[in-house]
Amino acid sequence: MITFKVPRVRSRKSRDLAANLGRYGHIALLVRSPEDLAQAPFADILRRRMKTQNVTLKPGTTFITQAPNEAGTTLAVGCVDDSQDTFARLELARKLTRFSPGVTNAAILAPGLAGAAQKEALRALVRCIYAQAPLPSRQSTPGPALPALIDVYGPIDDDALLRAIAHGNHLARALSVLPENELTPADYVRRVRRLAAENGWRFRFLDEGRLAKLGAGAFLAVTRTRKAGAGIVHLRYIPRKAQRPPVALVGKGICFDTGGVNLKPARFMYGMHEDMQGSAVALGTLLALTRSRAPFAVDCYLAIAENAIGPLSYRPNEVVRALDGTTIEVVHTDAEGRMVLADTLALASRAGPGLIIDYATLTGACVHALGTRMTGVFSNRPGLYQRLIDAGLASGERVWPFPLPDDYNADLKSDIADIKQCTLEAEADHILAALFLKRFIARDPTWVHLDLSAGRHKGGLGAIPTDTIGFGIDFTLALLADPAFTW
């Protein structure tokens, strides 16, 4: 069972701080200048110790010390300024909200800041605290517990939205870290079915028999060897009153990826239980939109399967027929993600959504291009690229767009089928993979594809303290909340 357990957060008046200092085992402060320390608790001690240790407060600086009181309160100070974007604020806030074991009560404040600057600072601190909800663990010794209570000295106007986003992100990460023997395709489908019942989503499962009747040969090629539980889950959230066209979320859910007959070496096979993270992000996004009562219908499609190896495995030079009739020449069996997504995107397109967003840990090429601090993004609407960048900056989940030039399609030309699955050279494979997927988008909806190069980053990223990031939920909600973005 995956549970989302975070501290109780309450807003308090600044005048109450002095009377409660002795209760807090941890106080996190964000200030804009050394002068703001005059309004901070233990101001004289902080200034004296910073001077002794030659610490100068400037944007990005952190200073952590212990107050000389009975509680031994940890004082964690960070400096922000208006030039820092959301990502930088979250990185700073994450350092300030690392709680020592045994802390039961904590406080966060932004002395000297007011208005929007104060709200943004406190929002970053609260977001980082929610991101510390514990993930499933199989270690014998449990990790340290979070504080039970967080006092926020200032406004937290959008706490319900912060919780919705954090809940969705936690779900995505919690599913992604489960070992494959606990999250086989059949296990995954059972978990999603329970989530659907809990959240009032319509649930439909297209198993292999139903996919065969639909002609989903690209998906079924991947699942030939290991069939148990594979299929496409379709979930639907319906608001009380829809104010915008429906959105479709699509996620790659490969519960384990061996590479198939083009077997991965050990170094690249380790961690492949997380190759389903795209589907977990789609599911977490659906949860966050449901909890925040999005004013539009959302269809969520999860392509759940394994890329196993065995006597029946699909092989290079095979030709398979996708759900929309497209014939595909198989080139490399480790490019299975685009195979299952091809049929899933074709299926999602049939319903006529105004917008399709898909998420997939799809290509190593995108990691080589960007590293693991940003995610690559593609769209059939080039005019949308600046808005996608802005959504990344607003959410702290940074993306960078890549083009989809028509002449690159020449590399996917097949002599025996309508299209090649990929090339053996793997040059610009992130672009070729996106062009391949684009072919299966019917009826010309707005389409956004995230190649999740930042799905895993050692040491955490932005608000997220774990290596597994669950990247894409904050970004998507920021994009969909943009009043200038229409679909």
C-alpha positions in Angstrom: 0.0 0.0 0.0 1.4 3.4 -1.0 0.6 6.1 1.6 1.3 9.9 1.3 2.0 11.0 4.9 3.3 14.6 5.4 3.4 16.9 8.4 0.4 19.0 9.3 1.1 22.6 8.1 -0.5 25.6 9.7 -0.2 29.3 9.1 0.7 31.5 12.1 1.2 35.2 12.8 4.7 36.6 13.1 3.8 38.0 16.6 3.5 34.4 17.8 7.0 33.4 17.0 8.8 34.5 20.1 6.5 32.7 22.4 7.0 29.4 20.5 10.7 29.3 19.8 11.4 26.7 22.5 9.1 24.2 20.8 10.9 24.0 17.5 13.7 21.6 16.8 14.3 23.2 13.4 13.7 26.7 12.0 14.2 27.3 8.2 14.6 30.9 7.2 14.8 32.5 3.7 16.1 36.1 3.7 17.0 38.5 0.9 19.9 40.4 2.6 21.9 40.5 5.8 19.7 43.3 7.0 16.7 40.9 7.1 18.4 38.9 9.8 17.4 41.7 12.2 13.9 40.3 12.1 15.0 36.7 12.4 15.0 34.7 15.7 18.4 34.4 17.4 19.5 37.3 15.1 22.5 38.3 17.2 23.8 34.8 17.3 23.4 34.3 13.6 25.2 37.5 12.7 28.0 36.8 15.1 28.6 33.2 14.0 28.4 34.2 10.3 31.1 36.9 10.9 33.3 34.4 12.8 33.0 31.9 10.0 33.5 34.5 7.2 30.0 33.7 5.7 28.6 36.5 3.5 24.9 36.2 2.7 24.4 36.4 -1.1 21.9 34.6 -3.4 22.3 30.9 -3.0 24.2 31.0 0.3 23.1 28.6 3.1 24.2 28.8 6.7 23.3 26.1 9.2 24.0 26.3 13.0 22.5 25.3 16.3 20.8 27.7 18.7 22.1 27.7 22.3 18.7 26.8 23.8 17.4 23.8 25.6 15.8 22.4 22.4 19.1 22.7 20.5 17.1 24.2 17.6 18.7 23.9 14.2 18.8 27.3 12.4 19.0 26.9 8.6 19.3 30.2 6.8 19.2 30.7 3.0 19.5 33.8 0.9 17.3 34.5 -2.1 16.8 37.4 -4.5 14.5 38.3 -7.3 16.9 37.1 -10.0 16.6 33.5 -8.9 14.1 31.3 -10.8 11.8 28.7 -9.2 14.3 25.9 -9.7 17.1 27.8 -7.8 14.7 28.6 -5.0 13.6 25.0 -4.7 17.2 23.8 -4.7 18.0 26.2 -1.9 14.8 25.4 0.1 15.6 21.7 -0.1 18.9 22.2 1.7 17.2 24.2 4.4 14.5 21.6 5.1 16.7 18.6 5.9 15.4 17.7 9.3 17.5 15.9 11.9 16.1 12.7 13.5 13.9 13.4 16.4 12.5 16.8 15.3 8.8 16.8 16.0 8.0 20.5 15.4 9.5 22.9 13.0 8.9 26.4 11.7 9.6 28.2 8.4 9.6 31.9 7.8 10.9 34.6 5.4 11.8 37.6 7.6 12.1 40.8 5.7 10.2 39.6 2.7 6.7 40.7 1.9 3.9 40.3 -0.7 4.7 38.0 -3.6 8.3 37.5 -2.6 7.3 36.2 0.8 4.7 33.9 -0.7 7.1 32.4 -3.2 9.8 31.8 -0.5 7.3 30.1 1.8 5.8 28.1 -1.1 9.3 26.7 -2.0 9.9 25.6 1.6 6.5 23.9 2.0 6.9 22.2 -1.4 10.2 20.8 -0.3 8.8 19.5 3.0 5.9 17.7 1.2 8.4 16.1 -1.2 10.0 14.4 1.8 7.0 12.0 2.3 8.7 8.6 2.7 8.8 6.3 -0.3 8.3 2.5 0.0 11.4 0.8 1.5 12.4 -2.8 2.1 15.2 -2.0 4.6 14.9 -3.5 8.0 15.6 -0.2 9.8 13.0 2.5 9.0 14.2 5.9 8.0 13.8 9.0 10.2 10.3 10.3 10.6 9.3 13.8 9.5 8.1 16.4 12.0 4.5 16.1 12.9 3.8 19.8 12.7 5.2 22.7 10.6 4.3 26.2 11.6 4.5 28.7 8.6 4.9 32.3 9.7 3.2 33.9 6.8 0.5 33.1 4.2 0.1 29.7 2.4 -2.7 30.5 0.1 -2.3 27.6 -2.3 -1.6 24.8 0.2 -4.4 22.6 -1.4 -2.7 22.8 -4.8 0.7 22.2 -3.3 -0.6 19.1 -1.6 -2.3 17.9 -4.8 0.9 18.3 -6.8 3.1 16.7 -4.1 0.6 13.8 -3.8 0.8 13.1 -7.5 4.6 13.3 -7.5 4.9 11.0 -4.5 2.6 8.4 -6.2 4.8 8.6 -9.4 8.0 8.1 -7.4 6.6 5.5 -5.1 5.5 3.3 -8.0 8.8 3.9 -9.8 11.0 2.7 -6.9 9.1 -0.6 -6.4 11.2 -3.6 -7.4 10.0 -5.4 -10.5 9.0 -8.5 -8.5 6.5 -6.3 -6.7 5.3 -4.3 -9.7 4.8 -6.8 -12.6 2.3 -5.6 -15.2 -0.4 -7.6 -13.5 0.4 -6.1 -10.1 0.5 -2.6 -11.7 -2.9 -3.0 -13.2 -4.4 -4.2 -9.9 -2.9 -1.1 -8.1 -4.3 1.2 -10.7 -7.7 -0.4 -10.5 -7.8 0.3 -6.8 -6.7 3.9 -7.3 -9.5 4.3 -9.9 -12.1 3.2 -7.4 -10.7 5.4 -4.6 -10.7 8.5 -6.9 -13.8 8.0 -8.9 -12.1 7.5 -12.2 -13.6 5.4 -15.0 -11.5 2.3 -15.5 -11.0 0.2 -18.7 -8.3 -2.4 -19.3 -7.5 -3.5 -22.8 -5.8 -6.8 -22.4 -3.9 -8.6 -25.1 -7.0 -10.3 -26.5 -8.7 -6.9 -26.9 -5.6 -5.3 -28.3 -5.3 -8.1 -30.9 -8.9 -7.4 -32.0 -7.9 -3.7 -32.4 -4.9 -4.7 -34.4 -2.3 -3.3 -32.0 0.6 -5.2 -33.5 3.3 -2.8 -32.4 2.3 -3.2 -28.7 1.8 -7.0 -29.0 5.2 -7.5 -30.7 6.9 -6.3 -27.4 4.7 -8.5 -25.2 5.0 -11.8 -27.1 7.5 -13.4 -24.7 6.0 -12.2 -21.4 2.3 -11.8 -21.6 1.1 -11.9 -18.0 -0.9 -8.8 -17.2 0.2 -6.6 -20.2 -2.2 -4.2 -21.8 -3.3 -0.6 -22.0 -5.2 0.9 -19.0 -7.6 3.7 -19.8 -8.7 6.0 -17.0 -11.1 8.9 -17.1 -11.6 11.9 -14.8 -14.8 13.9 -15.5 -15.3 17.3 -13.8 -18.8 18.5 -12.7 -18.6 21.2 -15.4 -16.1 21.1 -18.2 -14.8 24.5 -19.2 -12.1 23.4 -21.6 -11.6 20.6 -24.2 -10.5 17.2 -22.9 -6.8 16.4 -22.3 -5.2 13.0 -22.9 -2.2 11.8 -20.8 -0.1 8.9 -22.2 2.7 7.1 -20.3 5.2 4.4 -21.2 4.9 1.7 -18.5 7.6 -0.9 -19.2 7.9 -2.6 -15.8 11.3 -4.0 -16.7 13.4 -3.6 -19.8 16.0 -6.3 -20.7 16.4 -4.8 -24.2 14.9 -8.0 -25.7 17.1 -10.0 -28.1 19.3 -6.9 -28.4 20.1 -7.5 -24.7 21.3 -4.6 -22.6 24.7 -5.0 -20.8 24.5 -5.2 -17.0 25.4 -1.6 -16.5 22.4 -0.4 -18.5 20.0 -3.1 -17.4 20.4 -2.2 -13.7 17.6 0.2 -12.7 15.3 -0.8 -15.6 12.5 -1.4 -13.2 12.0 2.4 -13.4 11.4 2.2 -17.2 7.7 2.6 -16.3 8.2 6.0 -14.8 6.5 7.8 -17.7 3.3 5.9 -16.9 3.7 6.7 -13.2 4.0 10.4 -14.1 0.9 10.3 -16.3 -0.9 8.6 -13.4 0.4 11.1 -10.8 -0.6 14.0 -13.1 -4.1 12.6 -13.3 -4.2 12.3 -9.5 -2.9 15.9 -9.1 -5.5 17.2 -11.6 -8.3 15.3 -9.8 -7.3 16.6 -6.4 -7.1 20.2 -7.7 -10.5 19.8 -9.4 -9.4 20.5 -13.0 -12.2 22.1 -15.0 -11.7 19.7 -18.0 -12.0 16.0 -18.6 -8.8 14.0 -18.5 -8.2 10.6 -20.2 -5.1 8.8 -19.0 -3.6 5.9 -21.0 -0.9 3.6 -19.4 1.0 1.3 -21.8 1.9 -1.4 -19.3 4.2 -4.3 -20.4 7.7 -5.8 -20.0 10.4 -6.0 -22.6 11.5 -9.6 -21.8 13.7 -12.0 -23.7 12.7 -15.6 -24.7 12.0 -17.9 -27.7 9.1 -15.7 -28.8 10.8 -12.3 -28.5 10.3 -10.0 -31.4 13.4 -9.6 -33.5 15.1 -7.1 -35.9 13.8 -7.2 -39.5 10.3 -8.2 -38.5 7.5 -6.1 -39.9 4.5 -5.5 -37.6 1.3 -3.6 -38.2 0.2 -0.9 -35.7 -3.3 -0.1 -34.6 -3.7 2.6 -37.2 -2.6 0.3 -40.0 1.0 1.6 -40.2 3.6 -1.1 -41.0 6.8 -0.9 -38.9 10.1 -2.4 -39.7 11.8 -3.5 -36.4 15.4 -2.4 -36.2 16.4 -2.7 -32.6 14.4 -4.5 -29.9 15.6 -2.1 -27.2 13.5 0.6 -28.8 10.4 -1.0 -27.4 9.0 2.2 -25.7 8.1 3.8 -29.0 6.4 0.5 -30.1 4.0 0.4 -27.2 3.5 4.2 -27.3 2.7 4.1 -31.0 -0.5 2.0 -30.5 -1.3 3.8 -27.3 -1.1 7.3 -28.9 -3.1 6.0 -31.9 -5.8 4.8 -29.4 -5.7 8.1 -27.5 -6.1 10.1 -30.7 -9.3 8.3 -31.7 -11.2 9.9 -28.8 -10.5 13.4 -30.3 -8.8 15.2 -27.3 -7.7 18.8 -27.7 -4.3 18.1 -26.2 -2.2 15.0 -25.9 0.8 14.9 -23.5 3.0 11.8 -23.4 5.7 10.9 -20.9 8.5 8.4 -21.4 12.0 7.5 -20.3 12.6 7.0 -24.0 16.1 7.6 -25.3 19.7 7.8 -24.0 20.2 10.4 -26.7 18.2 12.9 -24.8 20.3 12.2 -21.7 23.4 12.7 -23.7 22.0 16.0 -25.1 20.8 17.5 -21.8 22.2 15.5 -18.9 19.7 14.6 -16.2 18.9 18.1 -14.9 16.4 19.0 -17.7 13.9 17.1 -19.8 13.6 17.2 -23.5 10.3 18.4 -24.9 8.9 18.1 -28.4 5.6 19.4 -30.0 3.8 19.5 -33.3 3.2 23.2 -32.5 6.6 24.9 -32.8 4.9 28.2 -31.7 4.3 26.5 -28.3 8.0 26.1 -27.4 8.5 29.3 -25.5 5.3 28.6 -23.5 6.8 25.1 -22.6 10.0 26.7 -21.5 8.1 29.2 -19.4 6.1 26.4 -17.7 9.3 24.7 -16.8 10.7 27.9 -15.3 7.5 28.5 -13.4 7.3 25.0 -12.0 11.0 24.4 -11.3 10.9 21.4 -13.7 13.0 22.8 -16.5 12.5 21.6 -20.1 14.3 22.3 -23.3 12.6 22.0 -26.8 14.0 20.1 -29.7 12.9 20.6 -33.4 11.1 18.0 -35.5 12.4 18.8 -39.0 10.7 16.9 -41.9 14.0 16.0 -43.5 15.0 13.9 -40.5 12.2 11.5 -41.5 14.4 10.3 -44.3 16.4 8.3 -41.6 13.2 6.4 -40.8 12.4 5.4 -44.4 12.1 1.7 -44.7 12.5 -0.4 -47.9 10.0 -3.0 -46.7 7.5 -1.1 -44.5 5.9 2.3 -44.0 8.4 3.3 -41.4 11.5 2.1 -39.5 11.3 1.8 -35.8 14.7 3.6 -35.4 18.2 3.5 -36.8 21.2 1.4 -35.7 23.4 4.5 -35.7 21.2 6.1 -33.0 22.2 9.5 -34.2 19.7 12.2 -32.9 17.6 9.3 -31.7 15.6 11.6 -29.4 14.5 13.5 -32.5 13.9 10.4 -34.5 11.9 8.8 -31.7 9.7 11.9 -31.5 9.2 11.9 -35.2 8.2 8.2 -35.1 5.6 8.9 -32.4 4.3 12.0 -34.2 3.2 9.7 -37.0 0.6 8.1 -34.7 -1.1 11.3 -33.6 -4.3 11.5 -35.6 -6.8 14.4 -36.0 -4.1 17.0 -35.4 -4.6 17.7 -31.7 -1.9 19.8 -29.9 0.7 17.2 -28.9 3.6 17.5 -26.3 6.1 14.7 -25.9 8.4 14.6 -22.8 11.5 12.4 -23.2 12.3 12.2 -19.4 16.0 12.7 -19.3 15.5 14.2 -15.9 13.5 11.2 -14.6 16.4 10.2 -12.4 19.1 12.5 -11.0 21.6 11.5 -8.3 21.1 13.5 -5.2 17.7 14.9 -6.1 16.5 17.8 -8.2 14.6 20.9 -7.4 12.2 20.1 -4.6 12.7 16.4 -4.8 15.2 14.9 -2.4 15.4 11.4 -3.9 17.3 10.1 -7.0 14.0 9.2 -8.6 12.4 12.5 -9.6 8.9 11.8 -10.9 9.5 14.7 -13.3 6.6 16.2 -15.2 3.7 16.7 -12.8 4.6 20.1 -11.6 5.5 21.1 -15.2 2.2 19.8 -16.6 0.0 21.6 -14.0 1.9 24.8 -14.6 1.4 24.5 -18.3 -2.3 23.7 -18.0 -2.8 26.6 -15.5 -1.4 29.1 -17.9 -4.5 31.2 -19.0 -2.8 32.1 -22.3 -2.4 28.4 -23.2 -5.3 27.1 -25.3 -5.8 23.7 -26.9 
